[in-house]
Amino acid sequence: MISHTPIRYVYTKKWRFTLLETVRFYLDQSFPAVDTTLVFSDKAGNEWCKIQGRVLEIAKGYSWNGCSPRPLGKYGIWWLGAPDVPATIKASLPHDVCYQMMDQEGFLYSRSDIDRIFLRTIS
């Protein structure tokens, strides 16, 4: 299980969720630790994510789209993906920011690691 500070967010039309406060996720020892502080920014230069040791910090104001479940079939009776409920909303936050930042130089986590972060945050 991955622990974290309280997650406070608001629903927004554009991205679905926006953080009201900075959040820290404390990864367990199965994830690699970073020796220095890595700061990751978007193309506009906004610093959204910082990793130091096994602490993943996501900045206030970061927006994400949650699990993004999609209806399947002609009538949309079946769904692909996890629904946005409190447990999956919190797990989708580090998952989304890590996938967004994974192409930046120095990022340690593989796709498999990022998916494990999602699963261990849900439990």
Salt bridges, closest charged atoms under 4 A:
GLU21 OE2 - ARG8 NH1 2.82
ASP28 OD2 - ARG120 NH1 2.62
GLU57 OE1 - ARG24 NE 2.83
GLU57 OE2 - LYS50 NZ 3.56
ASP84 OD2 - ARG16 NH2 2.20
ASP96 OD1 - HIS95 ND1 3.61
ASP113 OD1 - ARG116 NH2 2.93
ASP115 OD1 - HIS95 NE2 3.00
